[in-house]
Amino acid sequence: MDAKTSGTSSGAKGIRPWRTHEAAKWCGMSERRLLEFAREGVIPARKIGGVWYFSPQKLAAFFDVSL
């Protein structure tokens, strides 16, 4: 099992949700800025038990790029 398919599946393609540091790196912004956008509802994200999760597919669609 590789890093993309291990852990919780986010549905299509079996890619697991990203944590803040992974999503921030992919988006090319600081974790702080990404969390601001997530809290404001600008960027698609979900907070579960105090931890923010970002769907790679939804982020790609948001930024209009492919994974």
SULHUBEL-V840342 format. One record per pair of residues at least 24 apart in sequence whose C-alpha atoms are under 8 Angstrom apart, sorted by the first residue. I is the first residue (numbers start at 1). J is the second residue. D is the distance in whole Angstrom. If there is no record, write none. Layout:
# SULHUBEL-V840342
i | j | d
I | J | D
I | J | D
This chain:
# SULHUBEL-V840342
i | j | d
10 | 55 | 7
15 | 56 | 7
16 | 55 | 7
16 | 56 | 8
17 | 53 | 6
17 | 54 | 5
17 | 55 | 5
17 | 56 | 6
18 | 53 | 6
18 | 54 | 5
18 | 55 | 6
18 | 56 | 7
19 | 51 | 8
19 | 52 | 6
19 | 53 | 5
19 | 54 | 6
20 | 52 | 6
20 | 53 | 7
20 | 54 | 7
23 | 54 | 7
23 | 56 | 8
